[in-house]
Amino acid sequence: MGKDKLPSKPNIFLLLLFFLPGNTPLNTEPQYMVLVPFLIHTNSHEKICVQLTYLNESVTLSATLEYLGENRSLIDDVVSEKDVFTCIPFSLPKSNSTSVAFLTVTVTGDTLHFKSRKSVLVKNSESLVFVQTDKPIYKPGQTVQFRIISLDKDFYPLNEKFPFVYVQVSG
């Protein structure tokens, strides 16, 4: 499994901590942690990150996202390293409204079994549209030159096309 860094763009993460029994700082019992955004935007690159520590056997790691009545497998891998940290990219298609999705993470081995199911909010990504003209005031008969810029929630340009633009003259 590849090792990735946490996303560099600012995100609010829902931190899901699940530990096996043992409260001492020198605990060497198997543990896992899952990081996933609480708010997932559709048509946007998102990541789920999983950390497994102190494994003493090979395990199967699987993560499934239940969204709009479908189960989407995000990962289904065998992990044989003692410690592993990985981030898995995914994106979700647009829906008609804001909805709730359920993330299920399962770690299964000969003697280990972790399972957790948590809900996350899925919202359609929204773009910001700016219309810019070459000057603030025009005289009758002058040609108006303009450009339209569409940005995502993080102010990155989108390759969004506008098939029709209507200009209304007032005055």
Accessible surface in RSA format (square Angstrom, percent):
REM  Atomic radii and reference values for relative SASA: ProtOr
REM  Chains: A
REM  Algorithm: Lee & Richards
REM  Probe-radius: 1.40
REM  Slices: 20
REM RES _ NUM      All-atoms   Total-Side   Main-Chain    Non-polar    All polar
REM                ABS   REL    ABS   REL    ABS   REL    ABS   REL    ABS   REL
RES MET A   1    71.19  36.9   8.04   5.3  63.15 150.4  22.45  19.1  48.74  64.6
RES GLY A   2    52.84  65.2   0.00   N/A  52.84  65.2  38.49 105.6  14.35  32.1
RES LYS A   3   152.29  74.3 122.10  74.9  30.19  71.9  71.60  64.4  80.70  86.0
RES ASP A   4    62.08  43.5  50.36  50.1  11.72  27.7  12.36  29.1  49.71  49.6
RES LYS A   5   176.33  86.0 165.47 101.5  10.86  25.9 113.29 102.0  63.04  67.1
RES LEU A   6    92.25  51.4  77.98  55.8  14.27  35.9  77.98  54.8  14.27  38.4
RES PRO A   7    27.22  19.8   9.71   8.9  17.51  63.6  12.97  10.7  14.25  88.5
RES SER A   8   122.15 103.2  81.42 108.7  40.73  93.8  55.67 118.6  66.47  93.1
RES LYS A   9    56.97  27.8  48.40  29.7   8.58  20.4  37.04  33.3  19.94  21.2
RES PRO A  10   120.55  87.9  98.34  89.6  22.21  80.7 109.65  90.5  10.90  67.8
RES ASN A  11    48.67  33.6  20.48  19.8  28.19  67.9   6.37  15.3  42.30  40.9
RES ILE A  12   154.30  87.8 141.95 105.8  12.35  29.8 145.32 104.6   8.98  24.4
RES PHE A  13    58.63  29.3  35.13  21.8  23.50  61.2  35.16  21.3  23.47  67.2
RES LEU A  14    51.76  28.8  48.20  34.5   3.56   8.9  51.76  36.4   0.00   0.0
RES LEU A  15    92.75  51.7  70.67  50.6  22.08  55.5  70.67  49.6  22.08  59.4
RES LEU A  16    14.31   8.0  11.84   8.5   2.48   6.2  14.31  10.1   0.00   0.0
RES LEU A  17    89.47  49.8  64.51  46.2  24.96  62.7  64.51  45.3  24.96  67.2
RES PHE A  18    45.42  22.7  41.22  25.5   4.20  10.9  45.38  27.5   0.04   0.1
RES PHE A  19   117.54  58.8  82.00  50.8  35.54  92.5  84.18  51.0  33.36  95.5
RES LEU A  20    43.42  24.2  39.81  28.5   3.61   9.1  40.37  28.4   3.05   8.2
RES PRO A  21   111.92  81.6  96.60  88.1  15.33  55.7 109.01  90.0   2.91  18.1
RES GLY A  22    41.67  51.4   0.00   N/A  41.67  51.4  24.10  66.1  17.56  39.3
RES ASN A  23   154.27 106.4 117.95 114.0  36.32  87.5  38.74  93.2 115.53 111.7
RES THR A  24    90.63  64.5  83.31  84.5   7.31  17.4  72.11  96.9  18.51  28.0
RES PRO A  25   134.49  98.0  96.39  87.9  38.10 138.5 109.23  90.2  25.26 157.0
RES LEU A  26   159.80  89.0 142.57 102.0  17.23  43.3 147.67 103.7  12.13  32.7
RES ASN A  27    16.57  11.4   9.58   9.3   6.99  16.8   8.90  21.4   7.67   7.4
RES THR A  28    99.14  70.5  84.51  85.7  14.64  34.9  51.27  68.9  47.87  72.4
RES GLU A  29    87.81  50.4  87.25  66.0   0.56   1.3  16.18  31.3  71.62  58.5
RES PRO A  30     6.03   4.4   6.03   5.5   0.00   0.0   6.03   5.0   0.00   0.0
RES GLN A  31    30.03  16.8  30.03  21.9   0.00   0.0   1.49   3.2  28.53  21.6
RES TYR A  32     8.23   3.8   5.41   3.1   2.82   7.3   5.20   3.9   3.03   3.7
RES MET A  33    43.57  22.6  42.75  28.3   0.82   2.0  31.82  27.1  11.75  15.6
RES VAL A  34     0.48   0.3   0.48   0.4   0.00   0.0   0.48   0.4   0.00   0.0
RES LEU A  35    19.51  10.9  19.50  14.0   0.00   0.0  19.50  13.7   0.00   0.0
RES VAL A  36     0.89   0.6   0.89   0.8   0.00   0.0   0.89   0.8   0.00   0.0
RES PRO A  37     4.72   3.4   4.72   4.3   0.00   0.0   4.72   3.9   0.00   0.0
RES PHE A  38    99.69  49.9  99.69  61.7   0.00   0.0  99.69  60.4   0.00   0.0
RES LEU A  39    63.17  35.2  55.17  39.5   8.00  20.1  55.17  38.7   8.00  21.5
RES ILE A  40     0.05   0.0   0.05   0.0   0.00   0.0   0.05   0.0   0.00   0.0
RES HIS A  41    27.61  15.1  27.61  19.2   0.00   0.0  14.60  15.0  13.02  15.1
RES THR A  42     0.16   0.1   0.16   0.2   0.00   0.0   0.16   0.2   0.00   0.0
RES ASN A  43    97.02  66.9  63.06  60.9  33.96  81.8  27.80  66.9  69.22  66.9
RES SER A  44    20.20  17.1  13.25  17.7   6.95  16.0  12.10  25.8   8.11  11.4
RES HIS A  45   153.38  83.8 146.92 102.1   6.46  16.5 101.96 105.1  51.42  59.8
RES GLU A  46     8.02   4.6   5.12   3.9   2.89   6.9   2.70   5.2   5.32   4.3
RES LYS A  47    62.30  30.4  59.52  36.5   2.79   6.6  31.61  28.4  30.70  32.7
RES ILE A  48     0.01   0.0   0.01   0.0   0.00   0.0   0.01   0.0   0.00   0.0
RES CYS A  49     0.55   0.4   0.02   0.0   0.53   1.2   0.16   0.4   0.40   0.4
RES VAL A  50     0.53   0.3   0.30   0.3   0.22   0.5   0.43   0.4   0.10   0.3
RES GLN A  51    57.80  32.3  56.88  41.6   0.92   2.2   5.58  11.9  52.22  39.6
RES LEU A  52     0.00   0.0   0.00   0.0   0.00   0.0   0.00   0.0   0.00   0.0
RES THR A  53    24.94  17.7  24.93  25.3   0.01   0.0  21.77  29.2   3.16   4.8
RES TYR A  54    77.94  36.4  74.51  42.4   3.43   8.9  32.05  24.1  45.89  56.6
RES LEU A  55     8.75   4.9   0.73   0.5   8.02  20.2   0.73   0.5   8.02  21.6
RES ASN A  56   113.72  78.4  75.95  73.4  37.77  90.9  42.71 102.8  71.01  68.6
RES GLU A  57    37.78  21.7  21.12  16.0  16.66  39.7  31.40  60.7   6.38   5.2
RES SER A  58    62.93  53.2  45.91  61.3  17.02  39.2  25.40  54.1  37.52  52.6
RES VAL A  59     2.53   1.7   0.00   0.0   2.53   6.1   2.53   2.2   0.00   0.0
RES THR A  60    56.57  40.2  55.44  56.2   1.13   2.7  30.58  41.1  25.99  39.3
RES LEU A  61     0.14   0.1   0.14   0.1   0.00   0.0   0.14   0.1   0.00   0.0
RES SER A  62    28.68  24.2  28.43  37.9   0.26   0.6  12.92  27.5  15.76  22.1
RES ALA A  63     0.19   0.2   0.00   0.0   0.19   0.4   0.13   0.2   0.06   0.1
RES THR A  64    42.41  30.2  41.85  42.4   0.56   1.3  20.64  27.7  21.77  32.9
RES LEU A  65     0.63   0.3   0.63   0.4   0.00   0.0   0.63   0.4   0.00   0.0
RES GLU A  66    62.44  35.8  60.58  45.8   1.86   4.4  13.13  25.4  49.30  40.3
RES TYR A  67    11.50   5.4   7.94   4.5   3.57   9.3   8.84   6.6   2.66   3.3
RES LEU A  68   101.26  56.4  65.30  46.7  35.96  90.4  77.61  54.5  23.65  63.6
RES GLY A  69    80.04  98.7   0.00   N/A  80.04  98.7  37.81 103.8  42.23  94.6
RES GLU A  70   126.44  72.6 121.55  92.0   4.88  11.6  41.61  80.5  84.82  69.3
RES ASN A  71   112.54  77.6  79.39  76.7  33.15  79.8  17.81  42.9  94.73  91.6
RES ARG A  72    92.18  38.7  87.01  44.4   5.17  12.3  30.62  41.8  61.57  37.3
RES SER A  73    79.85  67.5  52.10  69.5  27.75  63.9  41.34  88.0  38.51  53.9
RES LEU A  74    22.06  12.3   3.78   2.7  18.28  46.0   7.37   5.2  14.69  39.5
RES ILE A  75    16.22   9.2   9.68   7.2   6.53  15.7  16.09  11.6   0.13   0.4
RES ASP A  76    97.58  68.4  70.61  70.3  26.97  63.8  17.12  40.3  80.46  80.2
RES ASP A  77    58.44  40.9  54.19  53.9   4.25  10.1   9.25  21.8  49.20  49.1
RES VAL A  78   106.33  70.0  83.15  75.3  23.18  55.9  83.15  72.2  23.18  62.9
RES VAL A  79     0.55   0.4   0.00   0.0   0.55   1.3   0.55   0.5   0.00   0.0
RES SER A  80    82.94  70.1  55.81  74.5  27.13  62.5  24.55  52.3  58.39  81.8
RES GLU A  81    81.59  46.8  73.52  55.6   8.07  19.2  49.06  94.9  32.53  26.6
RES LYS A  82   126.46  61.7 117.29  72.0   9.17  21.8  65.12  58.6  61.34  65.3
RES ASP A  83    71.85  50.3  61.95  61.7   9.90  23.4  28.49  67.1  43.36  43.2
RES VAL A  84     6.31   4.2   2.13   1.9   4.18  10.1   5.19   4.5   1.12   3.0
RES PHE A  85    51.85  25.9  50.72  31.4   1.12   2.9  50.72  30.8   1.12   3.2
RES THR A  86     6.45   4.6   6.45   6.5   0.00   0.0   0.18   0.2   6.27   9.5
RES CYS A  87     4.62   3.5   0.00   0.0   4.62  10.9   0.00   0.0   4.62   5.0
RES ILE A  88    22.70  12.9  22.16  16.5   0.55   1.3  22.70  16.3   0.00   0.0
RES PRO A  89    88.58  64.6  74.50  67.9  14.08  51.2  74.50  61.5  14.08  87.5
RES PHE A  90    20.08  10.0   6.48   4.0  13.59  35.4  19.19  11.6   0.88   2.5
RES SER A  91    46.89  39.6  42.48  56.7   4.41  10.2   6.10  13.0  40.79  57.1
RES LEU A  92     2.01   1.1   0.01   0.0   2.00   5.0   1.45   1.0   0.55   1.5
RES PRO A  93    65.60  47.8  60.20  54.9   5.41  19.7  64.92  53.6   0.68   4.2
RES LYS A  94   121.68  59.4 100.43  61.6  21.25  50.6  48.90  44.0  72.78  77.5
RES SER A  95    16.93  14.3   3.39   4.5  13.54  31.2  10.05  21.4   6.88   9.6
RES ASN A  96   162.03 111.7 124.67 120.5  37.36  89.9  36.68  88.3 125.35 121.2
RES SER A  97    71.59  60.5  63.19  84.3   8.40  19.3  43.67  93.0  27.92  39.1
RES THR A  98    69.54  49.5  46.48  47.1  23.06  55.0  28.44  38.2  41.11  62.1
RES SER A  99    27.75  23.5  20.81  27.8   6.94  16.0  27.72  59.0   0.03   0.0
RES VAL A 100    79.41  52.3  61.61  55.8  17.80  42.9  61.61  53.5  17.80  48.3
RES ALA A 101     0.00   0.0   0.00   0.0   0.00   0.0   0.00   0.0   0.00   0.0
RES PHE A 102    69.33  34.7  69.03  42.8   0.30   0.8  69.03  41.9   0.30   0.8
RES LEU A 103     3.07   1.7   1.67   1.2   1.40   3.5   1.67   1.2   1.40   3.8
RES THR A 104    27.53  19.6  26.08  26.4   1.45   3.5  17.95  24.1   9.57  14.5
RES VAL A 105     4.06   2.7   3.98   3.6   0.09   0.2   3.98   3.5   0.09   0.2
RES THR A 106    26.03  18.5  25.96  26.3   0.07   0.2  17.11  23.0   8.92  13.5
RES VAL A 107     0.00   0.0   0.00   0.0   0.00   0.0   0.00   0.0   0.00   0.0
RES THR A 108    57.33  40.8  54.54  55.3   2.78   6.6  48.49  65.1   8.84  13.4
RES GLY A 109    22.08  27.2   0.00   N/A  22.08  27.2   9.55  26.2  12.53  28.1
RES ASP A 110   142.40  99.7 105.53 105.0  36.86  87.2  29.99  70.6 112.41 112.1
RES THR A 111   114.34  81.3  77.06  78.1  37.28  88.8  78.77 105.8  35.57  53.8
RES LEU A 112    17.91  10.0  14.61  10.5   3.30   8.3  16.40  11.5   1.51   4.1
RES HIS A 113   116.15  63.5  90.29  62.8  25.85  66.1  72.89  75.1  43.26  50.3
RES PHE A 114    13.11   6.6   8.29   5.1   4.82  12.5  13.11   7.9   0.00   0.0
RES LYS A 115   135.32  66.0 103.46  63.5  31.86  75.9  46.62  42.0  88.70  94.5
RES SER A 116    15.32  12.9   7.59  10.1   7.73  17.8  12.14  25.9   3.18   4.5
RES ARG A 117   125.52  52.7 100.88  51.4  24.63  58.6  44.38  60.7  81.13  49.2
RES LYS A 118    79.21  38.6  75.88  46.6   3.33   7.9  26.33  23.7  52.88  56.3
RES SER A 119    51.97  43.9  43.28  57.8   8.69  20.0   8.14  17.3  43.83  61.4
RES VAL A 120     2.14   1.4   0.00   0.0   2.14   5.2   2.14   1.9   0.00   0.0
RES LEU A 121    58.32  32.5  57.48  41.1   0.83   2.1  57.73  40.5   0.58   1.6
RES VAL A 122     0.18   0.1   0.18   0.2   0.00   0.0   0.18   0.2   0.00   0.0
RES LYS A 123    76.85  37.5  76.49  46.9   0.35   0.8  25.50  22.9  51.35  54.7
RES ASN A 124    34.61  23.9  32.66  31.6   1.95   4.7  13.92  33.5  20.69  20.0
RES SER A 125    33.55  28.4  24.35  32.5   9.20  21.2  13.47  28.7  20.08  28.1
RES GLU A 126   114.45  65.7 103.66  78.4  10.79  25.7  44.23  85.6  70.22  57.3
RES SER A 127    40.51  34.2  15.94  21.3  24.57  56.6   4.28   9.1  36.23  50.8
RES LEU A 128    73.84  41.1  71.43  51.1   2.40   6.0  73.84  51.9   0.00   0.0
RES VAL A 129    71.91  47.3  41.60  37.7  30.30  73.0  41.60  36.1  30.30  82.2
RES PHE A 130   101.74  50.9  99.03  61.3   2.71   7.1 101.60  61.6   0.14   0.4
RES VAL A 131    97.78  64.3  64.26  58.2  33.51  80.8  64.26  55.8  33.51  90.9
RES GLN A 132    86.12  48.2  81.15  59.3   4.97  11.8  29.62  63.0  56.50  42.9
RES THR A 133    61.38  43.7  42.63  43.2  18.75  44.7  28.90  38.8  32.48  49.1
RES ASP A 134    88.36  61.9  48.34  48.1  40.02  94.6  37.08  87.3  51.28  51.1
RES LYS A 135    74.22  36.2  69.01  42.3   5.21  12.4  45.37  40.8  28.85  30.7
RES PRO A 136   130.70  95.3  95.03  86.6  35.67 129.7 104.22  86.1  26.48 164.6
RES ILE A 137   143.92  81.9 129.65  96.6  14.27  34.4 132.62  95.5  11.29  30.6
RES TYR A 138    54.02  25.2  29.38  16.7  24.63  64.1  29.47  22.1  24.54  30.3
RES LYS A 139   148.97  72.7 144.30  88.5   4.67  11.1  89.77  80.8  59.20  63.1
RES PRO A 140   140.56 102.4 107.23  97.8  33.33 121.2 119.43  98.6  21.13 131.3
RES GLY A 141    86.15 106.2   0.00   N/A  86.15 106.2  43.84 120.3  42.31  94.7
RES GLN A 142    74.68  41.8  52.47  38.3  22.21  52.9  27.88  59.3  46.80  35.5
RES THR A 143   106.92  76.0  87.90  89.1  19.01  45.3  59.39  79.8  47.53  71.8
RES VAL A 144    65.13  42.9  47.08  42.6  18.05  43.5  47.08  40.9  18.05  49.0
RES GLN A 145   114.29  63.9 109.68  80.2   4.61  11.0  27.47  58.5  86.81  65.8
RES PHE A 146    85.37  42.7  53.30  33.0  32.06  83.4  58.01  35.2  27.35  78.3
RES ARG A 147   142.18  59.7 136.64  69.7   5.54  13.2  53.57  73.2  88.61  53.7
RES ILE A 148    50.12  28.5  20.19  15.0  29.93  72.1  20.19  14.5  29.93  81.2
RES ILE A 149    62.44  35.5  59.33  44.2   3.11   7.5  62.44  45.0   0.00   0.0
RES SER A 150     7.38   6.2   2.03   2.7   5.36  12.3   2.03   4.3   5.36   7.5
RES LEU A 151    27.58  15.4  27.58  19.7   0.00   0.0  27.58  19.4   0.00   0.0
RES ASP A 152    34.35  24.1  34.32  34.2   0.03   0.1  12.19  28.7  22.16  22.1
RES LYS A 153    68.20  33.3  43.41  26.6  24.79  59.0  45.08  40.6  23.12  24.6
RES ASP A 154    42.74  29.9  23.08  23.0  19.66  46.5  10.57  24.9  32.16  32.1
RES PHE A 155   131.31  65.7 115.03  71.3  16.27  42.3 115.03  69.7  16.27  46.6
RES TYR A 156   129.03  60.2 129.03  73.4   0.00   0.0  86.65  65.1  42.38  52.2
RES PRO A 157   106.13  77.3  85.37  77.8  20.76  75.5  85.37  70.5  20.76 129.0
RES LEU A 158    73.50  40.9  55.18  39.5  18.32  46.1  57.99  40.7  15.50  41.7
RES ASN A 159   139.80  96.4 105.93 102.4  33.86  81.5  39.82  95.8  99.98  96.6
RES GLU A 160    79.17  45.5  57.37  43.4  21.80  51.9  26.68  51.6  52.48  42.9
RES LYS A 161   168.03  82.0 144.65  88.8  23.38  55.7  99.36  89.4  68.67  73.1
RES PHE A 162    79.28  39.7  55.06  34.1  24.22  63.0  55.27  33.5  24.01  68.7
RES PRO A 163   117.30  85.5  80.67  73.5  36.63 133.1  93.61  77.3  23.69 147.2
RES PHE A 164   153.08  76.6 131.73  81.6  21.36  55.6 135.49  82.1  17.59  50.3
RES VAL A 165    71.56  47.1  39.51  35.8  32.05  77.2  43.35  37.7  28.21  76.5
RES TYR A 166   192.11  89.7 162.75  92.6  29.36  76.4 131.89  99.1  60.22  74.2
RES VAL A 167   101.00  66.5  67.56  61.2  33.44  80.6  71.18  61.8  29.83  80.9
RES GLN A 168   168.84  94.4 138.47 101.2  30.37  72.3  49.68 105.7 119.16  90.4
RES VAL A 169   136.17  89.6 107.64  97.4  28.53  68.7 111.73  97.1  24.44  66.3
RES SER A 170   103.10  87.1  73.86  98.6  29.24  67.4  45.54  97.0  57.56  80.6
RES GLY A 171   127.56 157.3   0.00   N/A 127.56 157.3  65.31 179.2  62.25 139.4
END  Absolute sums over single chains surface
CHAIN  1 A    11601.2       9021.4       2579.8       6789.2       4812.0
END  Absolute sums over all chains
TOTAL         11601.2       9021.4       2579.8       6789.2       4812.0
